[in-house]
Amino acid sequence: MAAISAADVAKLRRVTLAGMMDCKKALEESEGNFEKAIEIIRKKGQAVANKRADKEASEGVVLSKVSSNGKTGAMIVLNSETDFVAKNADFLALANKILDVALANNPANLEELKSLLMDGGKVGDKVIEYVGIIGEKLDLSYFGKIEAAHVQAYIHPGNRLATLVGFTKSGADVQVYKDIAMQIAAMNPVAVDKDFVSETVITQEIEIGKEQARRDGKPEEMLEKIAQGKLAKFFRENTLLNQDFVKDNKITIRQYLQSVNKELTVTEFKRFSLNL
């Protein structure tokens, strides 16, 4: 049987948010195969919905765009079976057209977007129609939007990763907004700030920290203090405003924004990647 480390368990818990013992058993059952362990947990219904906007899909494109007034942003994911089709001009044109419809109509959710009219038919029906044109199964699998005083979009080269970010203030240098959108793409934070992290995740991080310390042979009376220290590190590394700024790791994102405008901060963000 493959050796299962505490780091493996912690990683699986972070992805699935399942219980520690469930993750350990799944890794043992899969003989250390991470992807199989995820599938085992999902089949047993033990995975908990992750609060990150970042999700996984197969092939396709992730696109984000902002309205002309800069106050509304939309993001869509249009899936295909192969990467070859994802680079097809007709496929990209369809994805961009859907994104424009989303921005123009500001639907509440994915189902409402699919019901909107585009080229004489519903968006959802047009996607099915393009299956016959392109020759692969297609799926409009995700739609997200942000409304704020200023919204910034970023699409990573290759169209497989995109972000949307809402800010409290408009009027700053556009590079400031781009820096934050690219920070989210690069560093994949789980939340804007520690106050946005769910109690479920906090509790699980503390449990993971305790278990790691216990496995390291630390005394029981020290476990809570050690776990709280690990939680503080988790917040620094995984919440946007507390992360080190990629372009200058001597300051945090919060400090960077406040150096531009004391009232400038991030209201929310979305990030979606296709198996990068």
C-alpha positions in Angstrom: 0.0 0.0 0.0 1.3 3.5 -0.9 2.4 5.6 2.0 -0.2 8.4 2.7 1.3 11.5 4.2 -0.4 14.3 6.2 0.4 16.6 3.3 -1.5 14.4 0.9 -4.5 14.3 3.3 -4.4 18.1 3.7 -4.2 18.6 -0.1 -7.2 16.4 -0.7 -9.2 18.1 2.1 -8.5 21.5 0.6 -9.8 20.4 -2.8 -12.9 18.4 -1.6 -13.5 19.9 1.9 -14.3 16.4 3.0 -13.5 15.1 6.5 -9.9 14.1 7.4 -10.6 10.4 7.8 -12.7 10.3 4.7 -9.7 11.8 2.7 -7.3 9.4 4.3 -9.5 6.4 3.5 -10.0 7.6 0.0 -6.2 7.9 -0.6 -5.6 4.5 0.9 -8.4 3.0 -1.3 -6.9 4.7 -4.4 -3.4 3.7 -3.4 -2.3 7.3 -3.3 -3.8 8.3 -6.7 -5.1 11.8 -6.1 -7.6 12.0 -8.9 -9.1 8.6 -8.0 -9.3 9.7 -4.4 -11.3 12.8 -5.4 -13.7 10.5 -7.4 -14.1 8.2 -4.5 -15.1 11.0 -2.2 -17.5 12.5 -4.8 -19.1 9.1 -5.3 -19.7 8.7 -1.5 -21.2 12.2 -1.4 -18.6 13.5 1.1 -17.3 16.4 -1.0 -18.5 19.8 0.2 -19.2 22.6 -2.2 -16.0 24.7 -2.5 -16.5 28.5 -2.1 -13.9 29.5 -4.7 -15.1 30.7 -8.0 -12.3 28.7 -9.5 -13.7 25.4 -11.0 -12.5 22.7 -13.2 -13.8 21.6 -16.6 -12.4 19.8 -19.6 -11.5 21.8 -22.8 -12.8 25.0 -24.2 -12.4 28.7 -23.4 -12.8 31.0 -20.4 -13.6 34.6 -21.4 -14.3 37.7 -19.3 -15.2 41.2 -20.4 -16.4 44.5 -19.0 -19.2 46.8 -20.1 -18.4 50.2 -21.8 -19.0 52.1 -18.5 -16.6 49.8 -16.6 -19.2 49.0 -13.9 -20.3 45.5 -15.0 -18.2 42.5 -15.9 -19.2 39.0 -17.2 -17.4 35.7 -17.4 -18.4 32.6 -19.4 -17.0 29.1 -20.0 -17.8 27.4 -23.2 -16.6 23.8 -23.2 -15.6 21.6 -26.1 -14.3 18.0 -26.3 -10.9 18.9 -27.6 -8.3 21.7 -27.4 -8.2 21.7 -31.2 -11.8 22.9 -31.4 -11.2 25.4 -28.5 -8.9 27.2 -30.9 -11.4 27.1 -33.8 -12.4 30.5 -35.1 -16.1 29.7 -35.2 -16.0 28.4 -31.7 -14.3 31.5 -30.4 -16.7 33.7 -32.3 -19.6 31.9 -30.7 -18.1 32.3 -27.2 -17.5 36.0 -27.7 -21.0 36.5 -29.0 -22.5 34.8 -25.9 -20.3 37.0 -23.7 -21.6 40.1 -25.5 -25.2 39.0 -25.0 -24.5 38.4 -21.3 -23.0 41.9 -20.9 -25.8 43.6 -22.8 -28.6 41.8 -20.9 -27.1 41.3 -17.4 -28.8 37.9 -16.7 -29.2 36.7 -13.2 -27.7 33.3 -13.7 -26.5 30.7 -16.3 -30.0 29.4 -17.0 -31.3 32.9 -17.7 -28.3 33.5 -20.0 -29.2 30.4 -21.9 -32.7 31.6 -22.4 -31.7 35.0 -23.9 -32.1 35.6 -27.6 -29.1 35.6 -29.9 -29.2 35.5 -33.7 -32.9 34.7 -33.8 -32.9 31.9 -31.2 -32.0 31.2 -27.6 -28.4 31.1 -26.5 -28.7 27.5 -25.3 -30.2 26.4 -28.6 -27.5 28.1 -30.5 -24.9 26.2 -28.6 -26.6 23.0 -29.6 -26.9 24.2 -33.2 -23.1 24.8 -33.3 -22.5 21.1 -32.3 -23.6 20.2 -35.8 -21.4 23.0 -37.3 -18.3 22.2 -35.3 -18.7 18.5 -34.9 -18.1 18.2 -31.2 -20.3 18.3 -28.1 -20.3 21.8 -26.7 -21.5 23.0 -23.3 -22.0 26.5 -21.9 -21.1 25.5 -18.4 -20.5 28.7 -16.4 -21.6 32.3 -16.2 -20.5 34.8 -13.5 -20.9 38.5 -13.2 -19.7 41.4 -11.0 -21.1 44.9 -10.6 -19.0 47.5 -8.8 -17.7 51.1 -9.0 -15.1 49.7 -11.3 -14.7 46.2 -12.7 -11.6 44.8 -14.3 -11.3 41.7 -16.6 -8.2 39.7 -17.4 -7.9 36.7 -19.8 -4.6 34.8 -19.6 -3.0 34.0 -23.0 -4.6 30.8 -24.4 -8.1 31.6 -23.1 -8.0 28.9 -20.4 -7.9 31.2 -17.4 -9.8 34.4 -16.7 -10.6 36.7 -13.8 -13.0 39.4 -12.9 -12.5 41.9 -10.1 -14.8 44.5 -8.5 -13.3 47.6 -6.9 -14.7 50.3 -4.5 -13.3 53.2 -6.6 -13.0 54.1 -10.2 -10.5 56.6 -11.7 -7.2 55.0 -10.7 -4.5 54.2 -13.3 -5.8 51.2 -15.3 -2.6 49.3 -14.6 -3.5 49.2 -10.9 -6.7 47.3 -11.7 -4.9 45.1 -14.1 -2.3 44.3 -11.5 -4.9 42.9 -9.1 -6.7 40.9 -11.9 -3.4 39.3 -12.8 -2.5 38.7 -9.1 -5.7 36.7 -8.8 -4.9 34.7 -11.9 -1.3 34.0 -10.7 -1.9 33.4 -6.9 -5.4 31.9 -6.9 -6.7 33.3 -3.6 -9.7 31.7 -1.9 -11.3 34.9 -0.7 -10.9 38.7 -0.7 -9.9 38.8 3.0 -9.9 36.5 6.0 -13.4 37.7 7.0 -14.7 36.3 3.7 -13.4 32.8 4.5 -16.2 30.5 5.6 -16.3 29.0 9.1 -16.3 25.6 7.6 -12.9 26.2 5.9 -11.5 27.8 9.0 -12.5 24.9 11.2 -11.0 22.5 8.7 -7.8 24.4 8.4 -7.5 24.3 12.2 -8.1 20.5 12.3 -5.6 20.0 9.5 -3.0 22.1 11.5 -3.7 20.1 14.6 -3.3 16.8 12.8 -0.1 17.9 11.2 1.3 19.0 14.5 0.2 15.8 16.1 1.9 13.7 13.4 5.0 15.8 14.0 5.0 14.6 17.6 3.9 17.9 19.2 2.3 17.7 22.7 -1.5 17.9 22.8 -1.6 21.1 24.9 0.3 22.9 22.1 -1.8 21.7 19.2 -4.4 24.6 19.3 -1.7 27.3 19.4 0.2 25.7 16.5 -3.0 25.3 14.5 -3.8 29.0 15.0 -0.4 29.9 13.7 -0.9 27.8 10.6 -4.3 29.4 10.1 -2.7 32.8 10.2 -0.3 31.7 7.6 -3.2 30.3 5.5 -4.9 33.7 5.6 -1.6 35.5 4.5 -1.1 33.1 1.6 -4.6 32.5 0.5 -6.7 35.7 1.0 -6.1 38.4 -1.7 -5.7 41.5 0.4 -3.2 39.8 2.7 -1.1 38.2 -0.1 2.3 39.6 -1.0 2.1 41.6 -4.2 3.6 39.6 -7.0 5.3 42.6 -8.5 6.7 43.8 -5.1 6.8 41.1 -2.4 7.7 43.7 0.3 4.1 44.9 0.4 0.7 43.2 0.5 -2.1 43.8 -2.0 -3.9 45.8 0.7 -0.9 48.1 1.1 -0.5 48.4 -2.6 -4.2 49.5 -3.1 -4.0 51.9 -0.1 -0.9 53.5 -1.6 -3.0 54.5 -4.6 -6.2 55.5 -2.7 -6.9 54.9 1.0 -10.5 54.0 0.1 -9.6 51.7 -2.8 -10.1 48.0 -2.1 -11.6 44.9 -3.7 -15.3 44.1 -3.3 -15.3 40.6 -4.9 -13.6 38.6 -7.6 -14.1 35.6 -9.8 -11.5 33.2 -11.2 -12.0 30.2 -13.5 -9.4 28.0 -15.0 -9.6 25.0 -17.3 -7.2 22.4 -15.8 -4.1 24.6 -15.9 
